[in-house]
């Protein structure tokens, strides 16, 4: 999903298993696409470069299948969290680091589109993606995955205290949960921004400030990143080790409980963390063909592949996000331990574009001072 800006996508859990910053994956395959691209007389590039946030991950077998189908080798260039990665592409517009960018989410989409870093491309198979995810009518970006930014809770803490965990935004401001919540700075973090937008969607353009005033009075703690919040401040995530934090509530993702099961040592039968489903904001991540790409044909082929059934079904256990293609099935880990959010908060991209920066400034003045 993101940050990521999330994001994060970007997705929260992929930070636990992120690979090295630059990865090249190859396999032998056909030359059909390269031959087509080379009809102009110039040799077609053999590599297509995917620029992404640090949470991108894909199985070697799946990327090898892409090479087999197209003849292109995929090079993955990780470029920081979602916000940092988008900003780098804005600064290099027209002379990008790669051919395709993956990981801009709906909280940052307008910034990328307004700066012209993408060129339009109608991906093959886009008809398998519900219209609700297709937020750019000019098709400069293609939706790839979705996830929900939500407050997670430490089940053991609340069981030991014989205290019901919070369910809604309103609950978080109640005295029973004083000094229990840690959130991320929306200026620096994709899930932090998503949570801020969720409160604005819930309480309105003016009401969200009153709500954050209540959260501040109730002892909310702010840190700069998801990694700090989840891995160091949150009491519910051991990640195979002893948890360090003392805050049993954290802004993370609805997909975090399956991650705790998968990477628990020993692996638990039940997820040790839960999700406050009334605190969620829906995040969608996109990929786009970069303006000035050296290998646009390879880039188009890669975007087609990112919404293929094979890649979509690989994503959940690689990046812990949900596929957007209607024909892609979720793995058992998600269906057994995941949380379904029926009514997440959402916000139109146009409103995010208009309000995002002023709201971040207002939030900083209100919460950090």
HELIX and SHEET records of a PDB file:
HELIX    1   1 UNK A   13  UNK A   16  5                                   4    
HELIX    2   2 UNK A   32  UNK A   37  1                                   6    
HELIX    3   3 UNK A   38  UNK A   40  5                                   3    
HELIX    4   4 UNK A   60  UNK A   70  1                                  11    
HELIX    5   5 UNK A   82  UNK A   91  1                                  10    
HELIX    6   6 UNK A  109  UNK A  114  1                                   6    
HELIX    7   7 UNK A  126  UNK A  128  5                                   3    
HELIX    8   8 UNK A  131  UNK A  133  5                                   3    
HELIX    9   9 UNK A  155  UNK A  160  1                                   6    
HELIX   10  10 UNK A  169  UNK A  172  1                                   4    
HELIX   11  11 UNK A  175  UNK A  177  5                                   3    
HELIX   12  12 UNK A  190  UNK A  217  1                                  28    
HELIX   13  13 UNK A  226  UNK A  228  1                                   3    
HELIX   14  14 UNK A  229  UNK A  233  3                                   5    
HELIX   15  15 UNK A  256  UNK A  263  1                                   8    
HELIX   16  16 UNK A  296  UNK A  306  1                                  11    
HELIX   17  17 UNK A  309  UNK A  319  1                                  11    
HELIX   18  18 UNK A  332  UNK A  337  1                                   6    
HELIX   19  19 UNK A  349  UNK A  367  1                                  19    
SHEET    1   A 6 UNK A  22  UNK A  25  0                                        
SHEET    2   A 6 UNK A  73  UNK A  78 -1                                        
SHEET    3   A 6 UNK A  47  UNK A  52  1                                        
SHEET    4   A 6 UNK A 100  UNK A 105  1                                        
SHEET    5   A 6 UNK A 273  UNK A 290 -1                                        
SHEET    6   A 6 UNK A 118  UNK A 119 -1                                        
SHEET    1   B 9 UNK A  22  UNK A  25  0                                        
SHEET    2   B 9 UNK A  73  UNK A  78 -1                                        
SHEET    3   B 9 UNK A  47  UNK A  52  1                                        
SHEET    4   B 9 UNK A 100  UNK A 105  1                                        
SHEET    5   B 9 UNK A 273  UNK A 290 -1                                        
SHEET    6   B 9 UNK A 142  UNK A 154 -1                                        
SHEET    7   B 9 UNK A 249  UNK A 253 -1                                        
SHEET    8   B 9 UNK A 181  UNK A 184  1                                        
SHEET    9   B 9 UNK A 221  UNK A 223  1                                        
SHEET    1   C 7 UNK A  22  UNK A  25  0                                        
SHEET    2   C 7 UNK A  73  UNK A  78 -1                                        
SHEET    3   C 7 UNK A  47  UNK A  52  1                                        
SHEET    4   C 7 UNK A 100  UNK A 105  1                                        
SHEET    5   C 7 UNK A 273  UNK A 290 -1                                        
SHEET    6   C 7 UNK A 142  UNK A 154 -1                                        
SHEET    7   C 7 UNK A 322  UNK A 323 -1                                        
END                                                                             
